[in-house]
Amino acid sequence: MTTALLSGHLPSGTVVFPLAEDSCRGERAARTPQPHRVLSGELARLLFDGGSRASVHAAWRGLLTDERFHHRPGMTPEQRVALSYDRLRQVNDVIDSPEQLARDPERLAALHEWTGVVDGGLCTLASIHYNLFLGSLLDHENAGRDLSEFTSMRRTGTFLCTELDHGNDAPALQTTAELDRETGGFVLNTPTAGAQKFMPNTSLTGGPKSAVVAARLLIDGEDQGVYLFLTPLSDDHGHLPGVRVRRLPERTGTPVDHCLTAFDHVRLPREALLQADHGRLDAHGTFTSTMGSPRKRFLKSIDRVTTGKLCMSAGTLGMARASLAIAVRHAHSRQISGPRRGLRVPLMAHRSHHGRLLHCLALAYAMSFLHRSVLTRWVGHCPEEREDTARLVAIAKGWITWQARAITTESRERCGAQGFFPVNGISDLPSNVEGGITAEGDNLVIWLKAASEMLFDRQGEDRPAARGAAGDRALSDLSFLRELLAEVVTGWQSRARDALRSGPKGDPLGRWNEASAPALEMVSAYACLQAADAFTAAAARAQDPEARRILEELCRLFLLQQLSAHSGLLLADNHMTAEHVRSLWSTVNDLIARLAPHTMTLADAFDLPAEFLATVPIAGGGRIGQEHCEQPGAHPEHS
């Protein structure tokens, strides 16, 4: 730790919001110097894709300045659910065209990136209404279909796919929609208790609702696969005949009106079927499809889930950055006893504190750049790239949401007991992230699918040759660190292949069980490699030399953080030397010392509005309970 940090005086460029000693009424006292603002502005430009900061993010960021989106204490779970629906309508009020929003993955993801910060329930409802519901309607042939009820939010849309007995194996779902040849319509039915739709937001809270329901299309007794059916659920008087809804118990995280939903021979008109090339009925009830596989038909029907993965990633990404911004500000303003009697120093002075936050900052920047890169690829992919790009979206979703869990948990812990109070903006975030980990495909399941697809890819076989012997390369060399991470990917791929080949003969599940652990390590390292590439590309776009230097240092910290867990493998395969392994700790420690003065700059680049931060006591140097400090010894109930 440097002398400046030990003395309690942070180096030039670090912004401190000190509290008057022994006072509970301290205010932010230091003004932000111009160089800090310029630097954080350049970092924000890079984090939010330059022009996209205004065209894509500004409207949603502005919601955080509206007091209607600020924390409201003392609400019951039911009141919080109702508030999320009210806020959803307020979001809809600022949208020029809900249809255009549903067709724009960048704006849709950005909506989640900012609303997740203030209301996890709103983030969930927005994802369902705009992406899964309205997006599904728009992606299928809808000539003549009136969407005004949904775009005006006179009716809220929801999405019913998974069932009580069928979650990760959703292609096996049992809900049926049978063609009635007499009427030309369909009869929607839940044949077993296990076929009840599990946890959609189908209660009466929030007003009348309609759903797109995934059901097995039966024509003359023949199963044609799973398709979506537009189904009204409720009106101003309650649920419609044949629609049975039972509220589920309260879950962790921001509450949502999750329910079990079943259908008792509900009649639907012919136009309820969402049709496209993967399946359509002509006027005579003749079925045609361009896809022979029922599984492919199902995946095409629920294609919006891929965009949903980008939205879930974005929501948890916003939560992670917000938790860090709050924790970093708290660490600068919270004063504790120093090394000498009477000396007070900020928490940030301690390497044990700022080191953990810097590791999280490095992760958050890597997550942000990866999300931007993957989103750009998804928006611009051509048809032949769709499968590979969708797999990358799934891998990024798993990695980003898992890292968001780690960051929000660490940030809450770094705020101590103050982090437990919802008004401090951080206590709900770890549990809200859990929803993103499971939604739109459980992380482990989608990674296992990606691993099976990647196992025999030519990943890494065409990688460039190393630029020199490992012993001649330094851990400060970004290209060397990137090469090492690529070796980690191919190393785990090789081990997974060997495990698969040597597994028990004639037992496919047994062979996969042998290979799955190293295959998942391969996917994890691949996600980190993609993040590192996005990180270095962003640093190269920096127009300010100091911003470029800081980003490169932060990227080194990220790469060393990832490589440390694989140093044994790299040493065994002669990609690292014993001296490299021995110097890992000191290299990381030196990086942290150089980056410590810039923690506030790095956090300010997350661009959280001042109006929002002003409502978070610990983000501005305040503390819950300081209103009682003027009456020492008084108990609140006697005050």
N, C-alpha and C positions, 0 to 999 in steps of 0.2 A: 504494500500500500504506500502511496507516495506521501511525502512530508505534508503536502497541502491537505491531503485527505485526513491524515492523522491529526492535524491541527484543528480540523473542523472547518477550515476555509476552503471552499471548493474552487477549482481552477477557473480562470477566465473562460466565459462561454457557457458556464453552467448557471442556470437560473434557479435561485433559491427563494422560497416564499416563507421567510422566517416568522415565528411567533415570538412576541415579547416574552422573556423568560418568566415562568411561573404565572402566566396569564392565560386565561381560557378565552380571551376575546381578541386574540391576535388577528391581524389582517394581512393580506398579501402586501408585502412592503417593497419588494424589488420590482423595478420596471424591466421589461424585456428589452435587451439591447437590440439595435437594428441588425447586426450581423446574425443574431439568433433567428430573427424573423425571416431574413432573406434565406438562410440555410434551411430552415424548416419548410419554407414555402417551396423551395426547389425539391426537397424530399417529398413533399405532398404532391407536387406536380408529377413526379415519377410514380408514386404509389397509386395515384388515381388517373393514370394514363393521359396526362396532359390535357387536351381539349375535352376529354370525357368528364373531367372534374366539374365543368360547368354544364355540359349538355346532358350528361347521364346522372351525375350524383347530386347536383346542387339542389334540385327540387326535394329529394328525399332527405338530404342533410337539413334542409330548412324546416322539416317537420320537428326536428329536435329543439328548435328555437320556440316552438309553439307551446304555451303552458298547458294546453290540453293533452300534450304527450309527456308531461313531467310526472314524477312519482306522486301517487295519491295514497296517503297512509290510511290504515284502518278499514280497508275494504274486505268484505267476505269473498270467498272464491267465486260465488255466483255473480257478485257485483263486478269482480275483475273480468269474468268472461263477458258480461254485458258491455263493459268498457271497451274490451278488445273489438267487439262488433261495432260499437260507436266509432272507434278510431278507424276501423276499416272503411266506414262510410266517409269519414273525413279525408282519408287517403284518396278515395274515389273522387271526391270533390276537386282535387287538384290535378286530376288526370284529364288531359284533353280528349284522349280516345282510349278507353279500356281495351278495345280490340287491337290497336297498335301496340299497346303495352304488352299484351299477351303474345304478340308476334315478335317482340324485341327482347331476346335473352339478356342483353347487356343491361337495359333499363330494369328488367324484371329482377335480375340478380342484385342490382344496386338497391332496389327497393328493400330487399331482405337484409342487405348489408347495413342499412341504417335503422330500419324499424326493429330489428332484433336487439338493438342496443337498449331500447326503452320498453319493449313489450314483446316477450316471447310468444304470447298468445296471438298478438296481431301478426307477427311474422308467420306463424302457422296458418292463420286464416287467409292471409294474403296469398300464400303459396298455393293453397287449395283453390281459392276462388279464381284467381287470375291465371295460374299456370295449369293446374290439373283439370279444372272444370271448363273455364272459358277457352283455354288453349286447346283442349281436346275437341270442343265444339268447332273451333275455327280450323283445326287440322283435318277434319273430316268434311265431306261434301255437305254443305249447309245452304244450298240455293233456296231462297225463299224462307229460311228459318229466321224468325224474329228474335233477336237477342237483346232487345231494349230492356226487358225486365231485369236482365242480369247486368248489363252495362250501367243501368241507372241504380242498381242494387235495390230495386223493389223486391227482388228475390236474390238471396245469397246462394252461390253454387257450392256444392261439395262433391266429393269423389269417393265412391264405394268400390273398393277392389278386394283387399285382403279379408279373409274370413277367420272365424274363431279357430278352425282346424287347418287353415291354409294361409300362412304368412309368406315365408321365404319360398314355399312351393306354390305360389299363386297360380301358375298355369293349371294346377289340379283343382281349382276352386269348383264348387258344386252348385252355386246359384244358377238357375235356368231361366231362359226366355224362349218359350216355345211358340212357333208360328201357328196362329189360328187361321186356317185357310178360309174360313167362313167370313171373317171380318177383315183379313189381311193384316191384322195387328199381332200383338204378342201377349203372352201371359207370363208375367214375371213372378217367380216363386222361389222360396227358400225351402228345400226339401228336407233338410235335417237341422238339428240344433247346431251342429258344427259348421253349417253353411251360413250362419248369421254373419253379417258384415261387422267386422271388429274395429271399433273405436273411431268411426267417422264422426264429424261434428254435426249430428242430425237432430239435436234437441230443438225445442221451440224458441230457445234463447236466440236473439238476433233477428227474429222475424221469419217470414215464409222462406222456404228453401226448396231447391231442386237439386238433383244429383245426376251425375253420369255413373251408371251402375255397370260394373263388369259382370257379365253373365254368359253362360254357355248357350249358344244359339242352337236350338233343336228344330229341325225341319223334317216333318214326317218321321219323327223318332230318331233321326240321324244327327249325330253331334258334329257341328261344323266348326267348333272352336269357340274361343271367348271373344266377345265383342262388347262395345259400350252402348248403353241405352239411356237416353235422356228421360228422367223419371221425376215428376213432381212429388215432393214428400209432404209438404204442409202448406197451409194457408193461414189467414188471419184467425181462423177458428180452431186450429189444431192440426194434428197429423191426418192425412187423407185415409180413406177406407183401405184396409189391407196393409197399411204401413205400420209395423210394430217397432217401437223405439223404447229402449230401456237405458237410462243414464248409467254410466260406469262409475266406479268409485273415483274419488279424487286421486290424481297422480302427482308425482314430484314435478317441480318446475312451474312456470306460469300456467294457471289452469286454463283448460279448453273444454268445451262441452262434448267430451268423447262419449260415445254410446254404442250399444249393440243394436243392429237394425236388421229386420227381417221383412219378407214380403209374403203375403198370403194371397196368391193368385191375383196379383194386381194387373189389370188390363192396360196395355199401352197401345197407342196408335202406330201405324206402320212407320211414320216419320221419326219415331223414337230411336230407331236403329241408326247409329252413326256409321255411315257407309264410306267406303273408298275402294281403291283397287284391290286391297287385301280381302275384301268381302262386300258383296252387295246383292240385293234382291231386286229382280225386275218386277214389273206390274203383275206378272203371272205367278210370282213367288218362286221363281227359279233362281238358285244361288250360284254365283260365280266368284272366283277368287284367282288372283295372280300368284298366290302362294299355296303350295300344296301341303305345307306343314302347319298343323294347328298351333304349334308353339310359336312359329314365326308370325302367324296371324295375331296371336295374343300379344306378342312383343310390339307389333306394329300398332295395335289398338292402344297400348299404354305407353306409346313413344314419348309422351310428355314427362315421363319419370326421369329421363335423362336431363332435361332442362331443370327438373326438380332437384336433381343432385347438385347442379350448379347453384341453385337457390339456397339449398341447405348449407352448402359450403360457404356461400356469401354471408348468410345469417350468422353462422358461428364465427366466421372471420371478423365480422363487425363486433361481436361480443368480446372476442379475444382482445382486439385492439382497444376497446373501451375499458376493459378491466385493467389493461396495462397502463393506459393513460391516467386512470385514477390512482393506481398503485404508485406510479412514478411521482406524481404530484404529492401524494401523501408522504413518500419517502424523503422528499426535499423539505417539506414543511414540519414534519414531526420531529421535535427536538428531544434528545435523550442525554443522559449524563455522559460527559466526555472522559478522557483519560486523566484529567487533572481536576481537583476539587473546584467546584464552581463553574467549570467549563461545560457548555451545552453544545452538542453537535447534532446535525441532522442524521436520521437513519441512513440516508444515502452515503454518508461518509464511510460506512462499513463495507468492506469487500464482500463479506458474507451476505449482505443485503443487495448491493447494486450488481454484484456478479450474477445472482439469480435473475434479476430483472433484465440484465443485458442478454443473457441466454434466451429469455422469453422474447425480447425485442428482436433478436436475430431471427428467431422462429417466425414471429409475426410478419416481418418483412418478407421472409422467404415464402410464407403462405400467401401473402398478398400478391407478390409477383407471379407465383405459380397460378393463382386463380385467374389473374389477368391473361396470362399466356394461354391457359386451357380454354377460357371463355372465347378468346379471339379465334382459336383454332376451331371451336365448335361452330361459331357464327360463320366462318369462312370455308368450312370443309366442303369438298366435292363428294358426290355419291359414293365413289369407290373408297373414300377415306372414312366413311361414316362409322364402320365397325371399329376401326382402330381408335378413332377420336372418341367414340362413346366409351370405350374401355379406359382411355386416359381420363375422361371425366369421372368415371367411377373410382379410379385409383386416387385421383386428386381429392374427391369427396371424402374417401376414407381417411386419407392422411391429414387433410386440413381439419376435419372435425375432431379427430383424435388429438391433434396438437392443440386445438382450441380448448379441449377439456383440460389439458395439462397447464395451459397458460392461465385460464380463468381460475383454476384451483390454486396455482402458485400465487397469482395476484391477490386473491382473497386472503390467503394466508399471510402475505406480506403486509396486509393492512391490519393484522391482529384482530382483536375483538371488534374494532370499528367496522371491519368487513362483514360482520354478521347482520348489520342493520340495512334493510332494503333501501332506506332513504339515501344511503351512501352509494347506491347504483351498482353494487358488485355482488351482493349475496345471492341473487337469483341466477346469475349468469352461468355458473358451473352446471346447475341442474337443467337450465334451458338448453345448454349445449348437448346434453344427453339426448334430447329429442332429435337433434340433427344427426346424431350418430346412428340412430335406428331408422329414421324416416327415409323414404325413397330408396330402400335397400339397406339392410343391416350391413354395417361396414365389413365384418368378417366374411359374410357370405359373398358380397360383391368382390372382395379381394380374392377369395378362393376361386371364383369364376375367372377373374383376370389372371390369376396365377396359372390356372390350367391352360389358358389360351397362350400365355407367354412362355410356357415351359420349353417349347420347342421352336420358339422364334429364333431368328439369327441375331438376337440382341447382343450387341457388343462385338460380334465377330468381324465387323468391318470398322472397328474403332481405330483411330490413328495410333501409330506406334509411339511408345514412350519416347520422350525427348532426351533421355539419358539414363544412366544407371541410377537406381533408387538412392544409392549412397551419395550421389552428387546433387540430389535435389533437396530443397529446403521446404520446411513446413509453412514458410511465408509465401510460397509460390502457389498462387491460386490455380494455375493450370495443373500443377502436380496434385493438388488436393482433389481437383475434379477427376483427374485420371484415376486416383486411388478409389474414389467412390464408384467409378465405372467398373473397376476391378471387383469391387464388392458385389455389384449386381451380377456380373458374369460368374464370380466365384460361387454365389449361392445358387445360381441357375445350374451350374455344373453339379453341385452336390445334390440338388433336387432331382436332376436327371438320373444320376447314379442310384439314388434311393428308389426311384420309380422302377428302374430296370432290375434292381436286385430284390424287389418286393416279392411277396408270395405269388407263385404262378397260379393262374386261374382264379384269382381273387382281386378284381379291380378295386374294390373298396380298400382292401388291405394294402395294396400297392400305393394307392393314393394317400392312405394314412401315413405310410413311410415317407412320402415325398412332400406332404403338405407343409410341414414346419419350415424346411429350407425354402420351399416355394414362396411362402409368405414373407420370409426375410428378403427374398429377391424382389418382391413387389414393393416392400417398404423402402429398400435401397433405391429402387427405380424411381419412386415418388420423390425421394430426396434429391436424386440426380436431376430430375426435371425441374425441381424447385431451384437448385443451384444454377442451372443454365438460365432460367428466367431471371434470377437474381443478378448474375453477371451481365446479362444483356441490359437490364435496367440501369446498372451502374455505368455501363458504357454510354448510355444516352444522357447522362448527367451533363448539363452545360456548365455547372459550377465545379471547378477543380476540387474544392474542399468537400462538396457533396459526394463527388466521385470517390475521393479518398476514404471518406467515412463509410460509404456503402461497401467498398471493397474490403475494408477492415471488418465490417459486420458480416459480410459474406464469408470471410475466412473463419470467423468465430462460428458461424453456422456449420460450415463444412467440417471443422475440427470437432465440433459437438457431435456430428453424425458419425465421423470416422472413429472416434474413441471407442465406441462399442464394438467395432470390427477390427481393432488393431491387432488382435491375436491372429485372426484369419489372414490379414495382410502380411503380418510378420512371417507366418508359416508358409505363405506362398511367395515369399521373397519380394513383395512389392514395397514393404517398409523395412527399415533396418532397426536394430535394437536401439540405436541412438535416437531414431525418430520416436520410438515408443517412449523412451525415457524422457524426451524433451516435450512430449505432448502437454503435460501439465503446465510447465513454465511458459510455453508458447501461448497457451490459452490465457494464463494469468497476465502476461504482458499485454495481450490484446485487450483484455478487460480494463486494465489500467489506462490504456490509451483512449478507450471508448467511454470511460466513466464520465468525463466532463460533458459528454454529448447526450446523456440519457434524456434530458428534458427536450432537447431539440428533436431527437428521434421520436419521442412521444407526441410532441406538438404537431409533428407532420401527419398524425392520424386525423387531424382536421376536425376534431370534435368542436361544435360551436361553443363559444364562451357562455352563451345563454344557458346551454345545457349544463356545462361544468359548474356554473354558478349555483345550480340547484343541488349539487352534490357536496355536502359539507367537507368531506376529507379531501376533495379535489382542490379546495381553496384555502386549506390550512385550518379548517374548523374541525370540531369533534362533537359527536353525539354526547350529550350530558353537560356541555359547557354552560348551558343556561342555568345550571345550579351552582356554578363555581363562585358566584357572589355571596353564597350563603354556606360557608364551610361547615361541614358537619351536619347540615340539614338533610333529612330524608325527603325524597320527592313527595311522599304522601303528606308530609307536614309543611311543605313549602307553599 
